Amino acid sequence: MPRSSASRRRLAYRTEQLPASSRQIYRIDHYTSQSWATMVALSVVTGLLVAGAVVGFPGWWVTLFSVGTSAVTLIMVFIIQHTASREQAATQRKLDELLRAVPQAADSLMLLEEAPEEVVRGVEEEQRAVQRTTRG
């Protein structure tokens, strides 16, 4: 079975429960993170630079290239933020579940990412103090 077919099925399975818009964003993120996508982008940019050098980089062409790359960059920032945010939230929920499952774990650490900054600093100081006492 071709590798891309298996990869496509794995992606479809991972994202089937998501809303349609999130599925599309995950697909874009998945495919643009592949090595072949980087090579395609590099080839396109190199080709455009060579073609621009041949025709003397007309002003409208430079403007179009600049606007296009800015637009793609902005869109990719939102795509990356969307997928990273969902994955971070899922990781936090998994860690919270592990804290709940371990009897000697501090329940106060659950949902720490949503606590006020003072609480986070207090927990950090407590953990550093415990670390200092256990080191000797």
N, C-alpha and C positions, 0 to 999 in steps of 0.2 A: 504494500500500500504506500502511495507517495506520502512523503513527510508533510507536505502542505495540507493534504486532505485530513490527516490525523490532527494536525495543528488547528485546522479550521473547526473540526468537531469538538476538540478540547475547549476552544474559545467559545463555541456555541453553548456547550454544556455549562461552562462557568458563568455565562451571562444570561442564560435563558430566563431567570427569575427577575431580571432587571427591566425597568421600563424601556420602551423602544429607543428613546433618546440616549439613555445611558449605554444601551447595547451598542449603538452607533459610535459613541465616544470611546468605548472600550475597544472597538474594532480599529478605529483610527489610531489609538494609543498602541495597540498590539502590533499593527502592521508598520507603523512608523518607527517602532523600536527595533525592527529587524535589521540585520546588517545589509541586506540587499537594498533596503529603502535608503540607507545612508549612501550606498554606492550610486543609486539612481539620482538622488539629490545632488551629489557631487558631480556626476556626469552632466546633469542639466545645467548646473551653475557654470561648470567649466565650458560647456558648449555655448552658453549665452555670453560668457566673457570673450571667448574666441570670436564669436559672431560679432559682438560689439566692437572688438578691436578692428575687425575687418571693415566694418561700415563706419568706423570713426565715432562710435558712441554718441548717436544723436541725443539731444536733450530730452525729448519725449520718451526715448527708450530708457534712459537712466532713471527718469522719474517713475516710469511704469515698473521698472525693476525694483526700485526703492520702496514704492508703495506696496508692491506684491510681496516682497520679503517681510516688510513690517506687518502686513495683514496676516501672513502665514505664521509668523512668530507670535503675534498676539493670540491667535486662535490656538496654537499649540500650548501656550502658557495655560490657557483655560482648560484644555484637555488634560494636560499633565496634572494640574491642580485638582481637577475633578476626580481622576482615578487615584491619585495619591491620598486625597482626603478620605475617600471611601475605604481604601485599604488600611489607612491609619485607624479609622474608626473601628473597622473589623478587628484589627490587631488589639486595640484597647479592650474591646469586649471580650476577646479570647483571654487576655491577661487577667481581666477582672474575674472571669470564670475560674481560672487557675487559682487566683487568690481565694475565692470562695471555697474551692475544693481542698485546699491545704489547711488543716486545722490550726497550725501554729502561725499562719500568715496574718498580717495586720489588716483587718477589714477596712481600716481607715484609708488604705492606699487605693481602694477601689474608687474609680471615677475621680482620681486625683487630678487628671488633666482638666477637669471642669471646676476645680476649686480655686478660690482667690489666691493671688500671688503670695500673700502672707502665709497661708496654709502650706503651700508648696515649699516655701523657704523653711518653714518650721520643720516639716518632715525631712527635708534635706539636712538640716542641722542635727536632728535627732539621729539620722542614719550615720552621719559623719562621727557623732559622738560614740555611737555603738561600735563603729569601725575602729576608732582610736582605742577603745577599751579592749576590744578583742585582739588587737595587734600587740598589746602589751603595754 
